[in-house]
Every structure is written in structure tokens, then in C-alpha cells.
């Protein structure tokens, strides 16, 4: 498969992100390190995504009854037609109706982080004013296959899960409407940022714009390896005993072993 010019450019952005992530490892102050890593990815996203939405960092989403969500690392909001409720000291407070995408940035994706993100998403759903999509970007993971199973466990137990999660240079997990919105695993490797951008464009703007973007690396999008879990496995993951056993089987295994695991439990 020939690598297109647009793929090469996005891979360059991925390399810069990874290099900056490694460089920031020497920063001992936890908050400063986190801020640096958030800046790196948000700077990249705001350069590459359409500009019709504005990024509000550390955003809190509020409904008309004054009920507020937990704070998100970032919110892409539509500013042409919607005001901001509060943007002086502290985090900005935005109208839930103005939100096109909520985002979280993680240095390393873990089971604990997945659970924390789920609680944040639920706090937005509890506003009862629609369900703005949530995207997660992680710089690294010790076991992306296990992360995926933990996401499926949350989904099977009707917990809130992100629309899309990207682990830089490793994989993307996305809920695909034509596949019952069950999270699917895309073994996208060093083109994970490209797939992530495509998903964000589709979530924030429209599928037509995203599909035009897709044409610039069509061969990649047509051939990226993907794994959809069998329905019987998803049902099994709702059982804590079954879920614990499946997690144990997968611990330490590579993404390629997902297919064998899923076939065993199908």
C-alpha cells in the first residue's frame, strides 16, 4: 500500500508529539507536565481541524437549570451562534447546546483513567440536554488490548464510554454507528493520529466533510485492520466473573491476540 503525502504529513505531526512527550518526561512538577502535554496535542488539533469550533480549555458544561458537569480538559464549542456563560477567573463555563466535542488528554491510558473518563461523560449526560461526543487522546499505554477490553466492559455494563479514543502510534477505538455503536478496535499503528482526525471531523462537523478528508488517504482507510467483538462476548463482559477471567487471559498479550481471544469467547 502506497503511503500518501497527507499520511506522511500527519505521521510527522505524530513524531513531533511523541518527541515532545518524551522531552517533557524530565519535568518533575506533575501539573506542569500535564499542561505541557495537553498543549502539545491541542496545538496540533487546532492547526489541523476546521476552525468553525473554538477550543475552551478546562471547560465545565452547564445546562439551563444551572446543573454542571465535571471539568473536561477541553471543549470544542460553536462560537458563531452561542455565547460563553463565564470566562473570567477559573475554568470557562459553556452552554451544553454549544458543545460539539469534549476531550480528555492522558499521558498513559489505564483502567483507572477509563473509569474516570466514564464518570465525566456521565456527568454531562446527567444534564439531560443531549449527549455531546467525547474523544480521548493518550500518549501511551502498556496494553492497548486490555484498555480495549476495559472499554468493552464499561460498555457492556451500560457505563458511558467515549466516541473515540486514540493511543498515539498504536491504535484507535471508535464507536461506529453502522455497527450498533459497539466500540471497535482499529490497529492503526503510526497512522492512528490520522484516523483520530477523521473521527473528530465526523463528530464535530459532518460525515461528508470527513469522507472528503478520507479520500486523501483512501487506501489506508480501506485497509486498516479492525476488530469488532462478537455480541456473545459483549454480553459475557457484563458478568464480573467472566470479565475478570477475560482480563486475566489478555494481560500481557499483544493486540494481535484479540482475535484469538474473541474467537474463543464467540
Buried (B, 14 or more C-beta within 10 A) or exposed (E): EEEBEBBEEBBEBBBEBBEBBEEBEEBEEEEEBBBBBBBBBBBBBBEBBEEEBBBBBBBBBBBEEEBBBBBBBBBBBBBEEBEBBEEEEEBBBBBBBBBBBBBBBBBEBBBEBBEBBBEBBEBBBBBEBEBBBBBBBBBBBEBBBBBBBBBBBBBBEEBBBBBBBBBBBBBBBBBBEEEEEBBBBBBBBBBBBBBBBBBBBBBBBEEEBBBEBBEBBEEBBEEBEBBBBEEEBBEBBBBEEBBEEBBEBBEEBEBEEBEEBBEEBE
